[in-house]
Amino acid sequence: MLTKNQIKLITSLKQKKFRTQHQLFVVEGIKVVQEFLNSNYELDAIFAVDDRFSQYNQKFTKVDSKGLAKISGFSTPNKVLATFKIPSSVAVDWSALVVALDGINDPGNLGTIIRLCDWFGIENLVCSEATVDCYNPKVVQASMGSHTRVNISYLDLKKNLPTASNCMGTFMDGDSIYEQNLPKTGVIVLGNEANGISEEVEALMQTRLSIPRFGKVKQTESLNVANAAAIILSEFKRKSTEM
């Protein structure tokens, strides 16, 4: 049975200040929970409507569908919810190909970009301090477990990017990514959904890249940042494979 204190704690984790206070975050759904259970993330507690996770002993609580609904962030709860401990930060490997995000606000965009990094083998994702929290429940859901294979760091980009070599920013007026010799290492910077890369970070860019528009009218304002990330990472990997 769920206690009132458990319900209060789990529902509070929807807010960043309580995730920071308790150093916990929520994962829902059988597939995503299993991804975290199979990783180095440390399980705090697990709640399920059946006994499939009962091997976690004292950390396991069996609940009915009504109980799960009380703690779930879904309109239709998905059989299991778990809380995991937020891990300590790991140093960024700047010698590899790194993705950096400057002020991404939308949880769905961040979750999708984490999943894209996983798909394209990007092991380090660096977020500005203004970027949405990667342990926001919507981010966790959109990433579908890719947190477990991508090192996500929150850093002051203005202080840390100067130590990296070959910073490449994405801009509407940059050089076409399809016409560039793309390196295997460096930092690819993607900016805020509405305002792009901030002026302070833009000043640090050594290369300006863009995805050209091919339509006849060419009046589309911009691409969604997650869609842009998919195209850019695909092109980087294609070019590095050809070289």
C-alpha positions in Angstrom: 0.0 0.0 0.0 1.1 3.5 -0.8 1.6 5.8 2.2 0.6 9.5 2.2 4.3 10.4 2.6 5.2 8.3 -0.5 2.4 10.0 -2.5 3.5 13.4 -1.4 7.2 12.8 -2.2 6.6 11.3 -5.7 4.1 13.9 -6.8 6.5 16.7 -5.6 9.2 15.3 -8.0 7.3 16.9 -10.9 9.0 20.1 -9.7 12.7 20.7 -10.2 13.2 22.2 -6.7 12.0 19.0 -5.1 14.0 16.8 -7.5 17.1 18.8 -6.5 16.2 18.7 -2.8 15.6 14.9 -2.7 18.1 14.1 -5.5 15.4 11.8 -7.1 13.5 11.7 -10.3 10.5 9.7 -11.7 10.5 7.1 -14.5 7.3 5.6 -15.8 6.4 2.7 -18.2 7.7 -0.9 -18.3 10.2 -0.3 -21.2 11.7 2.9 -19.8 11.9 1.7 -16.2 13.7 -1.5 -17.4 16.2 0.6 -19.3 17.1 2.4 -16.1 17.1 -0.8 -14.0 19.7 -2.3 -16.5 21.9 0.7 -16.2 24.2 2.3 -13.5 21.4 4.4 -12.2 20.5 3.6 -8.6 16.9 2.5 -7.9 15.2 4.3 -5.0 11.7 2.7 -5.1 9.5 0.9 -7.6 5.7 0.7 -7.7 3.8 -1.7 -10.0 0.4 -3.2 -10.4 1.8 -6.8 -10.7 4.7 -8.8 -9.3 7.1 -8.6 -12.2 9.5 -6.3 -10.2 9.1 -8.0 -6.9 12.8 -9.2 -6.9 13.7 -5.7 -5.8 12.4 -6.7 -2.3 12.2 -3.8 0.1 12.2 -1.2 -2.7 9.2 -2.8 -4.4 5.6 -1.9 -3.5 2.6 -3.5 -5.2 -0.2 -1.1 -5.9 -3.6 -1.2 -7.6 -4.4 0.9 -10.6 -6.0 3.6 -8.4 -2.9 3.8 -6.3 -0.7 4.1 -9.4 -2.9 6.8 -10.7 -2.3 8.9 -7.6 1.4 9.1 -8.3 1.5 8.9 -12.1 2.0 11.9 -14.3 0.1 10.1 -17.1 -3.6 10.4 -17.7 -3.5 6.6 -18.2 -0.8 5.1 -15.9 1.5 2.6 -17.5 1.7 -0.3 -14.9 4.9 0.7 -13.2 6.5 3.8 -11.8 10.0 4.0 -10.2 12.1 6.7 -8.6 15.9 6.7 -9.2 18.7 8.7 -7.6 20.1 11.6 -9.6 23.8 10.6 -10.3 26.8 12.7 -9.7 28.1 14.6 -12.7 30.8 13.0 -14.9 33.5 15.1 -16.7 32.9 15.9 -20.3 35.1 14.3 -22.9 35.8 17.3 -25.0 38.1 15.3 -27.3 35.1 13.6 -28.9 32.1 15.0 -30.9 30.0 16.8 -28.3 26.5 18.4 -28.6 25.9 21.6 -26.6 22.5 23.1 -26.0 22.1 26.9 -25.4 18.8 27.5 -23.6 16.6 24.7 -24.9 13.2 25.3 -23.1 10.9 22.5 -24.3 11.1 19.2 -22.4 10.0 17.2 -25.5 12.8 18.8 -27.6 15.5 18.0 -25.0 14.2 14.4 -24.6 14.3 13.9 -28.3 17.8 15.3 -28.6 19.0 13.0 -25.8 17.6 10.1 -27.8 19.2 11.4 -31.0 22.6 11.6 -29.3 22.1 8.0 -28.2 21.1 6.9 -31.7 24.1 8.6 -33.4 26.6 7.6 -30.8 27.2 11.0 -29.2 28.3 10.2 -25.7 28.5 13.7 -24.2 25.6 16.2 -24.2 26.4 19.6 -22.6 23.4 21.8 -21.5 23.6 25.5 -20.6 22.3 26.3 -17.1 19.2 27.9 -18.7 18.3 24.6 -20.5 15.3 22.7 -19.1 16.2 20.0 -16.5 17.0 16.7 -18.1 15.2 14.9 -15.2 11.9 16.7 -15.9 9.4 13.8 -16.3 8.5 14.9 -19.8 12.2 14.8 -20.8 12.7 11.4 -19.3 9.7 10.1 -21.2 10.7 11.6 -24.5 14.2 10.2 -24.2 12.9 6.6 -23.8 15.8 5.5 -21.6 18.6 7.2 -23.6 19.7 9.0 -20.4 21.4 5.7 -19.5 23.8 5.9 -22.4 24.4 9.7 -22.7 26.5 11.7 -20.3 24.4 14.8 -19.7 26.1 17.8 -18.0 25.0 21.3 -17.1 27.7 23.9 -17.5 28.3 27.6 -18.1 28.9 27.5 -21.8 30.6 30.9 -21.9 33.3 29.5 -19.4 33.6 26.0 -20.8 33.4 26.3 -24.6 36.6 28.3 -24.9 38.5 25.2 -23.6 37.1 23.1 -26.4 38.4 23.0 -29.9 36.4 23.6 -33.0 33.1 25.1 -31.8 30.4 24.9 -34.5 27.2 26.8 -34.2 24.0 26.3 -36.1 22.5 29.5 -37.6 20.0 30.4 -40.3 22.7 32.4 -42.2 25.5 29.9 -41.7 27.3 27.9 -44.4 25.4 24.9 -45.8 26.2 21.8 -43.8 26.0 19.8 -47.1 28.9 21.7 -48.6 31.3 21.5 -45.6 34.1 19.1 -44.7 32.8 18.1 -41.3 35.2 17.0 -38.5 34.9 13.9 -36.4 35.5 15.9 -33.2 34.4 19.3 -31.9 31.3 20.8 -30.4 28.0 21.3 -32.2 26.0 24.1 -30.6 22.2 24.3 -30.9 20.3 27.3 -29.7 17.0 28.3 -28.1 13.8 27.4 -29.9 12.8 31.1 -30.3 16.0 33.1 -30.2 18.7 30.7 -31.4 22.3 30.8 -29.9 22.8 33.7 -27.5 25.2 36.5 -28.4 27.7 35.6 -25.8 28.0 32.0 -27.0 27.8 33.0 -30.7 31.0 35.0 -30.2 32.8 31.7 -29.3 31.9 29.9 -32.5 34.6 29.2 -35.0 32.3 27.7 -37.7 28.7 28.8 -38.6 26.6 26.0 -40.1 23.1 26.0 -41.5 20.6 23.6 -43.0 19.5 25.2 -46.3 15.9 25.5 -47.4 15.0 23.8 -50.7 11.4 24.8 -51.2 10.5 27.1 -54.1 9.2 29.9 -51.8 11.7 29.4 -48.9 9.6 31.3 -46.4 9.7 28.7 -43.7 10.9 30.5 -40.6 13.0 27.7 -39.1 13.2 24.0 -38.2 12.2 22.6 -34.9 15.5 22.3 -32.9 15.1 18.6 -32.4 14.5 18.1 -36.2 17.5 20.2 -36.9 19.6 18.1 -34.5 18.6 14.9 -36.4 19.6 16.3 -39.7 22.9 17.7 -38.4 24.0 14.6 -36.6 23.0 12.4 -39.5 25.2 14.6 -41.8 28.1 14.6 -39.4 28.0 10.8 -39.1 27.6 10.4 -42.9 30.6 12.6 -43.6 32.8 10.9 -41.0 31.9 7.5 -42.4 32.9 8.6 -45.9 36.3 10.0 -44.8 
